[in-house]
Amino acid sequence: CVGCVWVGGELDVHCSWLIYLLKPFLKIFNVLVPYQGKNIPVSVSFVSKSDSETLYFNRTFSFPDKKPYRFYSRMVRLTGDDVIEFMRFNIGWRMSCFYDGKKVVLQHRGYVWQFFGLLIPLPINLLMGKGYAEEEAISDNEFRMYFEIRHRLFGKVYGYGGNFTIRGQES
């Protein structure tokens, strides 16, 4: 494919009791990986086109004793540092994306539902919490990433982190 990058790595995935309660909904909406474990093999393909503001993520988590869990999303730049990562049914995590001089940071701006081109705010952060992510280069072909959702009452309810290596690329 044109504009593809393939990466592979291992992630430590954390799910709190709240995630386990919400597991049926997470599977239906395909918004988070509903399992946890250490050193979980993960492969990701990033697909983009030069004439588009959209980046597609195709993730495969390979948990032991489970069929591979695929998680698809697309990230769209609106304006400036304002981006939204959309999952199934056009549910999105809106965030500010910036480089702090050391790493790329994604800071929570809310959850939305895209309906006929309108972005409708969703009060999901009251139930789930707020997202935060960062990615930092380790070398020319390796990077570290971290993602979490933190609730103001329940603390960290979900997260994953680990290192990835670029496995292939087409432009």
FENVENZI-V905087 format. One record per residue. RES is the residue in three letters. SS is DSSP state (alpha for helix, beta for strand, coil for the rest). Layout:
{{RES;SS} {RES;SS}}
This chain:
{{CYS;coil} {VAL;coil} {GLY;coil} {CYS;beta} {VAL;beta} {TRP;beta} {VAL;beta} {GLY;beta} {GLY;beta} {GLU;beta} {LEU;beta} {ASP;beta} {VAL;beta} {HIS;beta} {CYS;beta} {SER;coil} {TRP;alpha} {LEU;alpha} {ILE;alpha} {TYR;alpha} {LEU;alpha} {LEU;alpha} {LYS;alpha} {PRO;alpha} {PHE;alpha} {LEU;alpha} {LYS;alpha} {ILE;alpha} {PHE;alpha} {ASN;coil} {VAL;coil} {LEU;coil} {VAL;coil} {PRO;coil} {TYR;coil} {GLN;coil} {GLY;beta} {LYS;beta} {ASN;beta} {ILE;beta} {PRO;beta} {VAL;beta} {SER;beta} {VAL;beta} {SER;beta} {PHE;beta} {VAL;beta} {SER;beta} {LYS;coil} {SER;coil} {ASP;coil} {SER;coil} {GLU;coil} {THR;beta} {LEU;beta} {TYR;beta} {PHE;beta} {ASN;beta} {ARG;beta} {THR;beta} {PHE;beta} {SER;beta} {PHE;coil} {PRO;coil} {ASP;coil} {LYS;coil} {LYS;coil} {PRO;coil} {TYR;beta} {ARG;beta} {PHE;beta} {TYR;beta} {SER;beta} {ARG;beta} {MET;beta} {VAL;beta} {ARG;beta} {LEU;beta} {THR;beta} {GLY;coil} {ASP;coil} {ASP;beta} {VAL;beta} {ILE;beta} {GLU;beta} {PHE;beta} {MET;coil} {ARG;alpha} {PHE;alpha} {ASN;alpha} {ILE;beta} {GLY;beta} {TRP;beta} {ARG;beta} {MET;beta} {SER;beta} {CYS;beta} {PHE;beta} {TYR;beta} {ASP;coil} {GLY;coil} {LYS;coil} {LYS;coil} {VAL;beta} {VAL;beta} {LEU;beta} {GLN;beta} {HIS;beta} {ARG;beta} {GLY;beta} {TYR;beta} {VAL;beta} {TRP;beta} {GLN;beta} {PHE;beta} {PHE;coil} {GLY;coil} {LEU;beta} {LEU;beta} {ILE;beta} {PRO;beta} {LEU;beta} {PRO;alpha} {ILE;alpha} {ASN;alpha} {LEU;alpha} {LEU;coil} {MET;coil} {GLY;coil} {LYS;beta} {GLY;beta} {TYR;beta} {ALA;beta} {GLU;beta} {GLU;beta} {GLU;beta} {ALA;beta} {ILE;beta} {SER;beta} {ASP;coil} {ASN;coil} {GLU;beta} {PHE;beta} {ARG;beta} {MET;beta} {TYR;beta} {PHE;beta} {GLU;beta} {ILE;beta} {ARG;beta} {HIS;beta} {ARG;coil} {LEU;coil} {PHE;coil} {GLY;beta} {LYS;beta} {VAL;beta} {TYR;beta} {GLY;beta} {TYR;beta} {GLY;beta} {GLY;beta} {ASN;beta} {PHE;beta} {THR;beta} {ILE;beta} {ARG;beta} {GLY;beta} {GLN;beta} {GLU;beta} {SER;coil}}
